[in-house]
Amino acid sequence: MMRPSGRKTDQMRKVSFERNISKHAEGSCLVKFGDTHVLVTASLEEKTPPWLRNSGKGWVTAEYGMLPRATGERMKREAASGKQSGRTQEIQRLIGRSLRAVVDLQALGERQISIDCDVIQADGGTRTASITGAWIALRDCLAWMEARNMIKVEKVLKDHIAAISCGIFANQPVIDLDYLEDSAAETDANFVMTGSGGIVEIQGTAEGKPFSEEEFGTLLGLAKNGISELVGMQKQAIGG
């Protein structure tokens, strides 16, 4: 079976990470998964949420948004309607949870790192690109802190984190769905995993016909290989 993009079933789109894209942010990365482009910044604040005050622990949180022309037709800014959509809230919580899974909040100390993921251009997989690029922005923010003797990166950051979408398109399990595939997929799943292979989150949904345990196993296998490839690229991007 030929995918609309001409890719093989186990072939991801071209992935790239451009670091230090923002002059002002402590950490930043422009991540591209094919035609999905997300600008990620990591900002350090010397305060924690009120409910963590005097706990000795820090916090990592995330916000996500799509620019009006990230898609085929202009979307209204969520600020204009005065509230975030359920989808936006769900995605930013996912990004925050994913990053906290590999951060020692005690070692971070009483500080908060806010990760902002702004989708410049969307072509499927914006949440998985956001998570994968966010790890680099977060690491660069921690390196900025280490350079100022605030923390030790290896004490705070326990592992890599990356994410990829897999799904069943035209009866075939495929990896890293672009919009054409995503919008017509029979099953759609997102996998978030650590560099050492630990599972942080799996979101899987049948869009019509239920999928079998065997098919799920195939998707998980595709995701594991894809994530291990992404972690390799993260290591390359940060120079080691």
N, C-alpha and C positions, 0 to 999 in steps of 0.2 A: 504493500500500500504506500502511495506517495502522499506525504503531508502537503498542505497548500504551500508551505514554504520550501518544499523540496528536501527538508531535513529527514534523517533516519529517525525511527521511533525512539531511539535512546540518545538522540543528539540534541544538546541544548543550543540555544541561540548564542551568538557571540556576546561574551560578557566582558565588561571592562570597568575598572575603578580608577577614578582620577581624584587623588587626595589634595588636601589644602586648597580647595576650590573657593573657600570663603576667607577673606582677609581678617574678619573679625572673630569668627568662631574658634573655640579652643580645638575643635576637631571637625573636619568636614570631608565629604566625599560625593562625587557625582558618579552614581552607579548606573550602568546601562546593561539591560538584558535585551539584546536586539533593539527594537524600536521603543521599548519602555525605558524611560530615563527619569531618575529620581535624584533630586538634590537633598543630601542629608547633612544636617549640622548638629554638632554636640556642644551644648552650652553648660558651663559650670556655674553653679550658684552656691555661695557659702551658707546655705540654709537648707533645712529639710522641711517636708510637710509638717504641719502642727502636730499630727498624731505620732510623729517619730521624734519629737523634741526630747532632748536629754536621754535618748536611748543608746547613743553611741553609734547608731547605724545611719547609713546614708540611703539614698534612693535613686533609682534610674526610672525615668518616665518618658513617654513618647507622645508626640502629636503627629497627625497625618493629614494631608490635604491634597486636593487636586487643583491645579491652576485652571482657570476657565477654558482655555483652549488646549488642554491636555488631550481632549477627545475630538471626534469628528465634528461635533457641533458645540458651540459655546455653552458651557454650563454656568449657572448662576453661582457666584461665590456663596459659600455657606454663611458667611458673615452677613450677607444681605438678607438672608431669611431669619437671622437671629439665632439659629441653632444648628448643631451638627447633625447629620443624618445618622441613623443607626449603623449603617455600613462603616462610616468614618470612625465612629466610637469603637466598633468591634475591632477594626484594623489597628487603631492606635493602641488599644489594650493588648492585642496580640504582640505587637512590636515590643512594648514595654515588658511583658511577661517573658518573651523570648530572651531579651538581653539580661534581665535579672537572673535568669537561670544559670548564667555563667559569671555572675559578679558576686564577690564576697562583700556584702553591704557593710559589714562590720569593719573590714579593712579599708573601705572607702571613707569611713569617718562621717561626721554629721554634715554632709554636703549632698546636693542634688545635681544630677546630670540630666538635662532635658534634651531629648533627641527630637529634632524636627525633620519629618520626611515630606518633602513637597514634590508631587508628581508633575514634571514638566511636560511629559508626553507619555500617554498610556497606550499600550498594545498588549494587555494581558499580563498577569503576574506582578502587579504593582506592589502587593504586600510582600511577596517573596524577595523581590529586588530590594525593597525598603529594609527588610531585616538583614539581608546579606551585606548591604552597603552600610547599614547602621553600625554593624560590628566594627568596621574600619574607622568610622567617625568617632565611635566610643573609645577605641583603642588609642587613637591619636589624641583625644582629649586627656586620657589617662597618662599618655607619654608627656604631654604638656605639663601635667601636674607633677609627674616624676622629676622633670627637669627643674622644677621649683621646690624640690624636696618635700612635697606634700604627701606622696604615697610611693609605693613600689608597684609598678604595673603587674608584675607576676604574682603579687599577693592579692591584688584586686580582681584581675581577669583570669578566671580559672580555665577557660577553654575558648575555642572558636564557636561561633554560632552561624548557621547559614540556613536558607530555606529555598525550596523549589516546589513548583506545581507539577503534578502528574495527573493524567486523566485517561479516560477511554474515549477515543475519537474514531468514528467510523469502525467500531468494533475492535480497535487496536489500542493497547496500552501505550501511551506516549508521554514524553517528559517535556516540561517547560512550554506549556501551551501559550500560543499567542492569541490575540483576540478572536481571529477567525475560528480557531479550534475551540477556544474556551466557550464561545457563544453557541457552539453546536455540539459540545461534548455530552456524551451519555453519562459520564461520571467525572466529577471534578474534585481533586484533592490537593491540599497544601500540606507539606511536610516541613517541620522545623526540627533540626537536629544539631547536636554538638559535633565538634571535630573528632571526638573520641567515639562517636556513633550513638550517643544517648539520644533518646527521643524526647523532645520538649513538647511538641504539640502536633497533632494530626487532625486536619479538618477534611472530612470526606463526605461527599453527597452524591447520591444518584439523582440525575436530572429526569430520569424516566424509568428505564429498566434497572431494577436493583443489580448491584454487582456482587460477584461471588467472593468467597474467602480466597480462592485461588487467584482471582484477578487482583484482589487487594494485595496479596503477597507479591505479585508481579510489579504493581505500582510502588510498593515499599522498596523492592529491589532496585528499581529505576531511580527512586529518590535517593537511596543510600549512595549509589554510584555518583549521581549528580552532585550531591552535597559534598562528597569527598573531593570531587573535582573543584567545586567552588572554594572549599577550604584551602586547597592547594593554591588557587588563584589569590585568595586573601593573603596567604603567607608570602607569595611573590610580591604582591602589591605593597606590603609593609616592609619588604626587604629582608626576608628570612623566614 
